[in-house]
């Protein structure tokens, strides 16, 4: 109970947040292919969010030649190019790009905004968002 006598609502666990955010985003991104490059996404609804996630983002494509179980999708949201990535359970870890501290200050965030502190995406950790994909990840059309 708080000092005012009301019980606080428990904060969701990492597993609960992952179960809420990751499946709809993975379903959307996994369903996109080369024919969708340049498409502006409608986004996906996530419980607890007012606006659909990824709404208005332009799909730039997948990073080719990733190992089995590693998924890296590039999107443009407003002026930024972001990498949305995840590693399936049993997949290899995937190094995350180092970001300029003046730009992002961290390698990646989870979909709900929590900073991801590992230097590489780990299997089963859910969808991560990197605000600083390296130049060699970007398609020719992206700045």
N, C-alpha and C positions, 0 to 999 in steps of 0.2 A: 504494500500500500504506500501511496505517496504521503507526504506530510499533510495533505489536504483531506486524507481519508478515502481517496478514490484509488482503486487498484489500477496500476498502469497496464496498458495493453502490452503483452510480450512482443519484443522485436522478432521479426521472422529470422529463422536460421539461414545460413548459407544454402543448405539443401532446399529449404522451402523457396527461397528466392530463385535459385537455379531452376527448380521445377516450374515456377511461374513464368520466368522470362525466356529461358533457353528453347524449349520445344517449339513455340510459334516462330521464333526468329530462324532457328535451324530449318524448320519446314519451308519457310519462305525462301531462304537463300539456297538450300539444297535443290529446290525446284526450278532455279534459274539456270539458263544455259547461254551459249553464245548468241542465240537468237534474241536474247533479252538485253544485250549490251546497249546502253543508251536509254533504256526504259526508265521512266520515273515511277517509283514504287508507291503503291497505295498505303503500304505499311501493314502492320499486324497489331491487333488489340492485345493488350496484356492487362490482366486484372490489377487495379490500383493505379493505372496510368490514365491521365485524361486524354492524351492524344496517342494515336497509333505510333508504335516504334517504327522507324525507318520511313515514315510518311514523307514524301517529297524527295527522297534520296534517289540519285541517279545511279543505276547499276553499271559498273565499269568492267565487271568480269571476275573470273577466278584466276588465282595465281596458278600457272601451269606447272607441271612436274613436281608437285609436292608428294611426299611419301604416302602410301596408303594409310588412311585414317586421319590425315591432316587436311583441313579445309580452310582456305584463305580466300575471302571474297572482298573485292574492293568496291567502295561506294563513294560518291561525292555527295556531301551534305553541306549545303550552302557553298562556301568557298573552300572547304576542307576535303581532302581525300582521306578516307579512313579505311583501315583493314579490319574486317570482322572475321575472326578465326576461332577455330576450336579443334581439339584433338579427340578423336573417338577413344573410348576405353580400349586399351590394348595397343593403341597407336604410339609412335615415338614422340618424345617431347620436341617442340619446335621453337627455335630461338626467336625471341622477341626483339624487334629493333630498339636500339637505344635512342632516346629522344633528347633533343636539345632542351635543357631545363628552362630556357626562356620560352619555349613553345608549349611543352606539356609537362615536363618535369617527372614523368613516370612512363614506363614502357607500355602499359595497357590498363584499362579499366574493365570491370565486369559490366554487363548490361545495365545493372541497377545503380552503377556509379561508383562502386567500391574500387579503390586502387588495387591492382593485382601486383603483388610484390615479387613474384618469381621472375627470373631472367629468361625463362622459356615457358611456353604454354605446356601444361601437363595434361595427360590423358584424363578425361572425365571432369575437368575443371569448368566446363561450360564455355559459352561464347565470350570472347574477349574482344575489346575494341582498342586498336592502336591508332593514335592520332598522328603517327609519324612513320608510315610505311616507307621503306627505302626506295630510292629511285628505280632500282632494278626490279621492284615489284610492280611498278606502275605501267599500265598500258601506254602505248605511244600517244594516245589522245589526251591523257591526263597531265596536268601541269606538275 
